[in-house]
Amino acid sequence: MAKLFLGLDSSTQSLSALVINLDSRKIIYEKSLNFDRALPQYKTQNGVLPNRDPLIKHSSPLMWAKALDLIFVEMKNDGVALGEILAISGSGQQHGSVYFNERAETVLENLDSKKTLVENLRGIFARKTSPIWMDSSTAKECAEIRKKLGGIKYTASRTGSDAFERFTGPQIRKFYKTEPDAYAKTSHITLVSSFMASLLAEKIAPIDFGDGAGMNLMDLRKKVWDMDALKATAPGLKLKLPPLAPSGQAIGKVGNYFVEKFGLNPEALSTVWTGDNPASVIGLGLSKPGRVAISLGTSDTFFGTMEKCRTDENGEGHVFGSPTGGYMTLICFKNGSFAREKIRELYGIKNWDEFGKLVASTKPGNGGGILLPWFEPEIVPRVNKPGIHRFDLDTKNAAANCRAIFEAQMLSMRLHSQWMKVSTEKIFATGGASNNVALLQVMADVMNCCVERIEVSKGAALGAALQAAHGWLTAAGKNPKWKKLVAGFTAPIPGSEIRPDKKTARIYDDLIEKYAACENEALDNLHKTI
Ligand code: XUL
């Protein structure tokens, strides 16, 4: 029997499945199901339910459950040898939360395979919708929690991050304050990751140290629920939270529902899921500190692993438990591809090829021209009042503005990742804009580091499949090593290496000072106008 492992990734816009064969070291199946297109009855836009308040971003846990049913139907129809899968793991969009009532445990233990998952799960939610990571409606609750925990530095050093609007603790606090009756009727709170794992295991699944650190509720160093943080968030919270556990740890056998309905092997293991960023650490082969990934997606993220736990005193970056052991860092810049697209639109640039050509036609450093591209409220640095700011930059010069936006995004990453004190020896670039060579050259020069491209569309799902394999080997008493396990699966795209130009890199050593000064000036002005 082939050694097959299934990884699922429940992201904002889609549910993806990826199957690996550990013997042949091949990805043998990949499928993605887009929520808006496959499940229009839930009326989401890009996976989010419409809301009049632009700060509120919720989604539907029933839609995620429906997608789980559908992806198994797809796998079965596509002839995936479901009976040969030895273990399943997964990853979910981070921070989102699901609220169960007291019926949930019994219903989960008795899922009826003659019904759909949605039919089974009706009536087990204490809150119909789930706040997700894009929600920024909890500024007040963040301030309250931060104050009770002793300020930014202390909150960050204790829980891994300052209190952030999208983090689960502030979201729970808002729920408790605005819907106290529904909060009182909540018996279990899960994350997106542990919700999906609970369906597969047919019992409330643990939360792992990676996703758990995205809640402002876990003591990062001790890896237990932090009683002060819990108290600062909402009363009686400890009883509503599942236990914490390492990702990939076996929860038990996969539930009967999936065995009877889709022909899964009754001996297959169901394991603890993690967040999509922690899973990508595995899927991108970042277990070695010094290798970082820059993902140029909806939001741009910068992440990598750290052996020692170090947190950001300024409270901009995050530290999570890494699924490969130790810690991982993550900095999330909200104005990623959206801001790049805005500039493209603004200057009527046809496509990304042309955008890249314009960047390449200008000189590195842009003659000192700087653009702060905060089209949307920004996470790093914190900007609540969107707007763009130009310094020594001609608004009419399209090419200079194209260069300026990407230089600013890279300079900002360099500036705001200094607290990690990780000396970067290789950057793996992923995400939509990473196939633009002109942009990658700017990345290599600003960071003064070699950049290689790696296919990320499957980064989290691949990480999840490898995590399933790791969990299965561990449960079998083996002592799997991550380096060996991921070998062959996580290679960068051959020939994609871009080296920094040493002379150009020096230009950015100077420009970063000016960038920091411009950022400070813009932030000072913003604070004056708020
Ligand atoms: C990380 C974050 C996002 C989501 C996207 O803190 O909020 O990257 O995990 O799914």
Residues whose N, C-alpha, C, O or C-beta is under 5 A from the ligand:
A	BS01	XUL	Q93 Q94 W133 D276 C332
